[in-house]
Amino acid sequence: MQHCIDLSDPSLSKYLRFAVAPVHTASLPYQFSLIEGGEFPAYQRYGSIERSKFCQLAIVGEEEEENGGGRNEERNGQEDGDSGDEGKGQREGQGAGGQEGESGGVGRSDGQEEENGLKEPVDCTEGSDLSTPQSKTIVSTHSTGIPEATVYAGQVFYERPDKMRFSAVRDLTVLHQYIKKEYSNAEFDQNITFKLQSPKGCLELIFNDEQQTEPTTGWRVKPHLVPCQIEEHEILGFGNISTTIPPSCLVSIYAENSPHTVPNLSYSVPLKGVQKPKQIVINKSLRDLLDADHSVSTKDNPNPGSQNDINKHLNDLKRFLSSSELSMFRDIANGCKDAKIINPSQYDELFDGMNRQSLSERVGVFFQKITNTIEFCPDIISTFLSILREQDHVVLSTLADRIAASLDR
């Protein structure tokens, strides 16, 4: 079974364990039980274990141990207490919930319950010992090295010639399946692996026109969100029942239909927050953009200053809603549902599917949906601003007015 831990340091393998759960459980969440045995070869990204019966199977790891060498109990489930129904909630459990003998994945399998070798169940529900401190006594701990050795995957793809996305996940195969389903004409570019500099950190794409080594005359590359970041909790959340959309950064590419425009763009985007320096290179030809139905020219391009202002105001709005009352956010989302800016299933995901997620995480997913809708239907932004003004809140009204003013420039 595949996992996502870099075992170039062989000593880390002692912090990885297998866990199993019965497959006939009538209701969620599944309860995984830690078991002894199994092997995790050095320099490899898989573990193996022999079992005689079918069961749910996962790989988990210890992120911390007590100073002095004592271990803390393995964690199963994310830091915020998400259910571990597929056994892949924590950062270490890349290959989760698979049938015994399968390679890593995120699916479940049916079969007979494992009968022997089980320890006490690992309860993955919110409020269990795994989502609260293990003891009333405060114990000094240090990292085992597992968080720092967690390997993630990134994929560059193009929705269309002038729209690039970068998405970061744990399982690249699952991401490819999602992209092929949601973007019928997606063009895959480079994929990478990376490790974050610090646990619970973030990956940031840096856009700097002045630092480009190749000429970019006539071209502009603009992210839809500033700063253009993907946080670790967003990566870990994809694949859970509550989060069905992978975190991503959307970037627009503009080219002037002018004789002065260089025919080919090679634009470097360094990645900040990763252990080893890496950069994405956006390679596009002018012909690709001008031949497309949605090609843009100088008159179609938004004013750079106004676009930056809009991004700033949207970020301000996102930050304000993340710290406001849930009821206010619900009213805005409900207004967007009524106006068909988001559909009912997207609304249900925010308030039913993500009921264990923080308000900040819900607002982040909401803004991703709003940004996508506005991208393809720019006129809808006026409806969105009207919904903000209807809340009768001075901050929302002010931000709506600022966004409207930026659009008029």
Secondary structure, 3 states (H helix, E strand, C coil): CECCECCCCHHHHHHEEEEEECCCCCCCCCCEEEECCCECCCCCCECECCCCCCCEEEEEECCEEECCCCECCCCCCCCCCCCCCCCCCCCCCCCEEEECCCCCCCCCCCCCCCCCCCCCEECCCCCCCCCCCCCCCCCCEEECCCHHHECEEEEEEEEECCEEEEEEECCHHHHHHHHHHHCCCCEEEEEEEECECCCCCEEEECCCHHHCCCCCCCEEEEECCCCEEEEHHHHHHCCCCCCCCCCEEEEEEEECCCCCCCCEEEEEEEEECECCCEEEEEEEEHHHHHHCCCCCCHHHCCCHHHHHHHHHHHHHHHHHHHCCCHHHHHHHHHHHHHCCCCCHHHHHHHHHHCCCCCHHHHHHHHHHHHHHHHHHCCCHHHHHHHHHHCCCCHHHHHHHHHHHHHHHC
